[in-house]
């Protein structure tokens, strides 16, 4: 992008943002809570901090006071940014409901300019209030309690507040894109409010625990979530679709028909369907499967690294390994389950369905975490064996490789399909609504599952039950 | 100029507009008439690129609505169905914002805002918040916004709705003046007399399809297949139904009048006048009944007329 284009792009973005901010500052419903949360609330928190510090000192528990003051700082910073959610919903879906968005969409301003302009406008006043409130609180505790914040901690609080606001605003854009009224958007906003409430509790726990460095990881996590939500919001904020969706209506007939059309595809017979449709969907999952490989390798590495932290007693490993008892013990851990073929198959399938469900809500992220777990366990066992001088290769050969020939491709294909399903929210193809794109990805996922993953898992279950235990025993007792 | 070829839009399984073909030359006004939900607003939205056509194409001011949407938007002035005004902004701020959005240079746009506010009689209210404006003032301000960047194509959805007669007259005159300045204009309206007054062409749309298109005169002529005449008598008929001559068919009868139709007016009318006078029904006046645009519209929407273009 040339400098001139960038300048032009930014000027359009700031134009949209400036108009909205100006309007917000004329609305007493926004001004009033901002003033209260910026001035009154920090003063109240100051008073609370002072009283509590004095109180806990009477019982010789100064640590509670020490932990309480930074905690209240975080609370003071968070409360004003909670308004950003309301402003964002109003800015995106409110404009749609009042039909003021239509003339705006008729201008040469691009979708990106409109999106970022509104995003900026929803962030600016609450963040300004948050920073100001934090400053008021800091000045108060400095004079009343004599507490000074470390510059790095202060930076941490500002970064956390900014990231949380960004997640709330970008999340509310995604919600707004799927609704046509502020009322419906407010109902859906609980999908943002509840996770944010949990996050705040987790942050509080970390602060009382004194693990301030972990807050940086929270900020990084929030940044990743915000990036995914912004990507998704940008994909859904398309003027050609903003006014056309019947998104508040659940049209099950249309959903069923569209899914079936995508699922059936051009196949006229079962074999024809498998050859054309299933293989085509499988090919589409190949690229994201590559990403799954990286994630699984990372899982193995993380598991292996934990072997040094959670050390298994060497005598326990050696005794079991040499006697072949490990086959039975690992069976208890369900690495070599003592079930039937059907149960093994069902259990693996259930895990993949669980991963799919998790991936559906989280752009594929939670799905990857579920798939990563067994690989982390394998990494952990291999590293534990290596620590006591047993070849991890033997473990791999005996316990994993036979059925992995079927299971790993199944997991990779499933991972690819889950990632595509999650990503369909973030990047629907041009000319397709989000609903259509998601139904298409869901039909691809279903084709991969039914046509490839389920048969591969059945093969894996057969090998796991009939070959792996014998091979493992033979290798252990040789 | 606006060229529309087979333009269609489907929302899931419902076709809002289907195979629309229209052509509006520069200097022409096309009135798009149709009942609510006929597809007028969907058509306008496709022409402003805020809805993507399912199939077909349209060129607006020489730009393709699918391939060059940004250029189309820069060349079109739109008056949307809702006013789309921000109630907490002043008229000045509102027009200034849109002038910048249309990338007008600051010295030009200040002058343009002054001109438009004066033209629409809003100069005194320029620093008032839009929330305090009357419906008519809002409509005028929205129209000023549509004209800000002097676009070669205007798409006006109900331009005079909610206006008092004087303001509506002002807007209609403005549209006629704008047409003379080499613009292509599409006006969506329910006001048939307004359409007749300002439009060179009228297209009647129903269920997403153009069912009738032509000049107002052409449309009326299309309905005029069988000539209808009304005879008013000098004295009341007192419930008598006069016998008519061969070739004249009685349609309706009133206290001192009757309405008939004939396909051979030249021979039937003199004979009928003579016949009625002889029967003792003195004739006061006789006049041909010309269909109003409203009748044309209603009959077209009811499916009783064919395309005349």
Interface residues (C-beta under 8 A of the other chain):
Chain A: X12 X15 X19 X22 X23 X26 X27 X98 X99 X100 X101 X102 X103 X104 X105 X106 X107 X108 X109 X110 X239 X240 X241 X242 X243 X244 X246 X251 X254 X257 X431
Chain B: X11 X12 X13 X45 X48 X49 X50 X51 X52 X70 X73 X74 X76 X78 X80 X81 X82 X84 X85 X86 X88 X89 X93 X97 X98 X100 X101 X102 X103 X142 X145
